[in-house]
Amino acid sequence: MKISFVYKLDDPNWNDGLKRAIDMLGEKHEIKKHNGTYTNYFCDLVICWGAFGSWQEQFVSELPFKKAICVAGGPISHPNIHKYDIVFVETKWHQEQFRNLGVNAVVAFGTNSDLFRNMNIERPIDYLSVGAFAKWKRHELFLKKPGRKVAVGYMQPDGIEKECYEMCIQDPDTLVIPQINPDALFWLYNQSKKVSITSTVMGGGERTVLEALSCGCDVEVEQDNPKLVQLLQSVKNNVPNYIDYALVLEREISKL
């Protein structure tokens, strides 16, 4: 099968579970990756990675091929949701929301277990926060955690999000680290006792749950976020990896 994988990512160090799962699919199928651009390429299937309404999603939605999309956060009720043969989601909560709208939603998720693993070393950091400095991450809740804290991530391009970053900088018990590559993040997980994910239900955090558990961290999520509460309960004793991810992708696209 000829597959186009369309996404938009500026990070040259991208190496998560989806990346590894797509690479595994490439062992069986002919996959051409398009990052931020799309050249004329006839294919049997286009897989988009991005939220509904994103540049790449709007572009892919109009292509005359079979289509699938891998989504995490972003809007659920969107005009394009019925343009895809499969919507791959990361949680059962998201799957239920899409299926209630008549969408063929399938849970497919897993972490890069070759990288994110427990090193069984000393953990001097009490709490770690991973992800964007954005309002939906609710860093004000993270800063209430006791002990030595580290917040790592990137600042959203919108100027209004700057206050989230500055709030963490000004906290005397919190060390702020800019966005780092996956290898450095792996070591940071392994030096942390707990990972706190304080985002709202429409925010992200799914990947952080899997990576942190794989590295032996205790994970805390907010009880007003049913998506992450459900995810944590379902994976804490058996974290899915990129092989699990690839097997679901292969199973579902073979039905098209």
C-alpha positions as CSV (number, residue, x, y, z in Angstrom):
1,M,0.0,0.0,0.0
2,K,1.2,3.5,-0.8
3,I,0.7,5.8,2.1
4,S,1.3,9.6,2.5
5,F,1.9,10.8,6.0
6,V,1.2,14.5,6.3
7,Y,2.1,16.6,9.4
8,K,3.6,19.9,10.4
9,L,6.4,19.8,13.0
10,D,9.4,22.0,13.6
11,D,11.2,19.7,16.0
12,P,14.0,17.9,14.3
13,N,14.4,15.6,17.3
14,W,10.8,14.2,17.1
15,N,11.0,10.6,18.3
16,D,7.8,9.6,20.1
17,G,5.6,6.5,19.8
18,L,3.8,7.8,16.7
19,K,7.1,8.4,14.9
20,R,8.2,4.8,15.7
21,A,4.8,3.3,14.8
22,I,4.9,5.1,11.4
23,D,8.4,3.8,10.8
24,M,7.2,0.3,11.6
25,L,4.4,0.6,9.1
26,G,7.1,1.6,6.6
27,E,8.6,-1.8,6.9
28,K,5.5,-3.2,5.2
29,H,4.1,-0.3,3.2
30,E,5.6,2.4,1.0
31,I,5.3,5.6,3.1
32,K,6.2,9.1,2.0
33,K,6.4,11.7,4.7
34,H,5.3,15.3,4.1
35,N,6.3,17.8,6.8
36,G,4.6,21.1,6.2
37,T,4.5,20.6,2.4
38,Y,2.8,18.2,0.0
39,T,4.1,17.3,-3.4
40,N,2.0,15.5,-6.0
41,Y,2.0,11.9,-5.0
42,F,-0.5,9.3,-5.9
43,C,-1.3,7.0,-2.9
44,D,-3.8,4.5,-1.6
45,L,-4.2,6.2,1.8
46,V,-3.3,9.6,3.4
47,I,-2.7,9.7,7.1
48,C,-2.8,13.1,8.7
49,W,-1.4,14.0,12.1
50,G,-2.9,17.1,13.6
51,A,-6.0,18.6,15.2
52,F,-9.1,19.2,13.2
53,G,-8.8,22.7,11.8
54,S,-5.1,22.7,11.6
55,W,-3.3,23.5,8.3
56,Q,-2.5,20.0,7.5
57,E,-5.9,18.6,8.4
58,Q,-7.7,21.1,6.2
59,F,-5.4,20.3,3.3
60,V,-5.8,16.5,3.7
61,S,-9.6,16.7,4.1
62,E,-9.9,17.8,0.4
63,L,-7.6,15.1,-1.1
64,P,-9.3,12.5,-3.3
65,F,-7.9,9.4,-1.4
66,K,-8.8,7.2,1.5
67,K,-8.1,9.2,4.6
68,A,-7.2,8.7,8.3
69,I,-6.2,11.1,10.9
70,C,-4.3,10.8,14.2
71,V,-5.6,13.4,16.7
72,A,-4.9,14.1,20.4
73,G,-6.4,17.4,21.6
74,G,-8.2,20.1,19.6
75,P,-11.9,20.4,18.7
76,I,-14.2,17.4,18.5
77,S,-17.3,18.9,16.8
78,H,-15.8,20.1,13.5
79,P,-17.2,20.2,10.0
80,N,-14.4,17.9,8.7
81,I,-14.8,15.0,11.1
82,H,-16.9,12.9,8.7
83,K,-14.4,13.3,5.8
84,Y,-12.1,10.7,7.3
85,D,-12.5,6.9,7.0
86,I,-10.8,6.5,10.4
87,V,-10.1,8.9,13.2
88,F,-7.3,7.5,15.5
89,V,-7.5,8.9,19.0
90,E,-5.3,8.4,22.1
91,T,-8.0,7.8,24.8
92,K,-11.3,6.0,25.2
93,W,-12.8,9.3,26.4
94,H,-12.0,10.8,23.0
95,Q,-13.3,7.7,21.2
96,E,-16.6,8.0,23.0
97,Q,-17.0,11.7,22.0
98,F,-16.4,11.0,18.3
99,R,-18.5,7.9,18.2
100,N,-21.4,9.8,19.6
101,L,-21.1,12.0,16.5
102,G,-21.2,9.0,14.2
103,V,-17.4,8.9,13.5
104,N,-15.4,5.7,13.1
105,A,-13.0,6.5,16.0
106,V,-10.3,3.9,17.1
107,V,-8.0,4.1,20.0
108,A,-4.4,3.8,18.8
109,F,-1.6,4.9,21.1
110,G,1.8,3.9,22.5
111,T,5.1,5.3,23.7
112,N,8.7,5.0,22.4
113,S,9.6,2.3,24.9
114,D,13.1,2.0,23.5
115,L,13.9,5.4,24.8
116,F,11.5,6.0,27.7
117,R,12.4,3.4,30.3
118,N,13.1,3.2,34.0
119,M,16.8,3.6,34.9
120,N,16.3,2.9,38.6
121,I,18.4,5.9,39.7
122,E,18.1,8.4,42.5
123,R,15.3,10.9,42.0
124,P,16.0,14.3,43.5
125,I,13.1,16.1,41.8
126,D,9.8,15.9,43.7
127,Y,7.5,17.1,40.9
128,L,8.0,17.5,37.2
129,S,5.7,19.3,34.7
130,V,6.1,18.6,31.0
131,G,4.6,20.6,28.1
132,A,3.7,24.0,26.8
133,F,3.6,27.1,29.0
134,A,-0.1,27.7,28.2
135,K,-3.2,28.6,30.1
136,W,-4.8,25.2,29.5
137,K,-1.8,23.6,31.3
138,R,-2.9,25.4,34.6
139,H,0.6,25.8,36.0
140,E,-0.9,27.6,39.0
141,L,-2.0,24.2,40.2
142,F,1.4,22.7,39.6
143,L,3.1,25.4,41.6
144,K,1.0,24.4,44.7
145,K,2.8,21.0,44.7
146,P,5.2,20.6,47.6
147,G,9.0,20.2,47.4
148,R,11.5,20.7,44.6
149,K,9.8,21.2,41.2
150,V,10.9,21.4,37.6
151,A,8.8,22.7,34.7
152,V,10.0,22.0,31.2
153,G,8.4,23.0,27.9
154,Y,8.0,25.7,25.3
155,M,6.1,29.0,25.3
156,Q,3.1,29.2,23.0
157,P,3.6,31.9,20.3
158,D,0.7,33.9,21.6
159,G,1.9,36.7,23.8
160,I,-0.9,36.2,26.3
161,E,0.7,32.9,27.3
162,K,3.9,34.6,28.5
163,E,2.4,35.1,31.9
164,C,2.3,31.3,32.4
165,Y,6.0,31.1,31.9
166,E,6.7,34.1,34.1
167,M,4.6,32.7,36.9
168,C,6.8,29.6,37.0
169,I,10.0,31.6,36.7
170,Q,9.1,33.7,39.7
171,D,8.4,30.6,41.9
172,P,11.4,30.1,44.2
173,D,10.9,26.3,44.4
174,T,10.6,25.8,40.6
175,L,13.3,25.4,38.1
176,V,12.2,26.3,34.5
177,I,13.9,24.6,31.6
178,P,13.1,25.4,27.9
179,Q,12.0,22.7,25.6
180,I,14.6,19.9,25.4
181,N,15.2,16.9,23.1
182,P,13.7,13.5,23.9
183,D,17.0,12.1,25.2
184,A,17.3,14.9,27.8
185,L,13.6,14.5,28.7
186,F,14.2,10.8,29.3
187,W,16.8,11.6,31.9
188,L,14.6,14.3,33.5
189,Y,11.8,11.8,33.9
190,N,14.2,9.4,35.6
191,Q,15.3,12.1,38.1
192,S,11.7,12.8,39.1
193,K,9.6,11.1,41.7
194,K,6.2,12.4,40.4
195,V,4.9,13.9,37.2
196,S,2.0,16.3,37.6
197,I,-0.3,16.9,34.7
198,T,-2.7,19.7,35.5
199,S,-4.1,20.4,32.0
200,T,-7.8,20.8,31.3
201,V,-9.7,18.1,29.5
202,M,-9.3,19.9,26.1
203,G,-5.5,20.1,26.6
204,G,-2.9,17.4,26.0
205,G,-0.9,15.4,28.5
206,E,-1.7,11.9,27.0
207,R,1.9,11.3,25.8
208,T,3.3,12.6,29.1
209,V,1.3,10.0,31.0
210,L,2.8,7.1,29.0
211,E,6.4,8.4,29.0
212,A,6.4,9.2,32.7
213,L,5.0,5.7,33.7
214,S,7.5,4.0,31.4
215,C,10.3,5.9,33.2
216,G,9.0,4.7,36.6
217,C,7.4,8.0,37.8
218,D,4.2,8.3,39.8
219,V,1.7,10.2,37.7
220,E,-0.9,12.6,39.1
221,V,-3.7,14.1,37.0
222,E,-6.6,16.4,38.0
223,Q,-9.9,14.8,38.8
224,D,-11.8,17.3,36.7
225,N,-10.1,15.9,33.6
226,P,-11.9,12.6,32.8
227,K,-9.9,12.0,29.7
228,L,-6.6,11.7,31.6
229,V,-8.2,10.0,34.7
230,Q,-9.5,7.3,32.4
231,L,-6.2,7.0,30.5
232,L,-4.1,6.7,33.7
233,Q,-6.4,4.0,35.1
234,S,-6.2,2.0,31.9
235,V,-2.5,2.0,31.3
236,K,-0.8,2.3,34.7
237,N,-0.2,-1.4,35.0
238,N,0.5,-2.0,31.3
239,V,1.9,0.9,29.3
240,P,1.3,0.4,25.5
241,N,4.4,0.9,23.3
242,Y,4.9,1.9,19.7
243,I,4.6,-1.8,18.6
244,D,1.1,-1.9,20.0
245,Y,0.5,1.4,18.3
246,A,1.7,0.1,14.9
247,L,-0.4,-3.1,15.2
248,V,-3.6,-1.1,15.6
249,L,-2.8,1.2,12.8
250,E,-2.0,-1.8,10.5
251,R,-5.2,-3.7,11.6
252,E,-7.5,-0.7,10.9
253,I,-6.0,0.5,7.6
254,S,-6.0,-3.0,6.2
255,K,-9.8,-2.9,6.5
256,L,-10.1,0.1,4.0
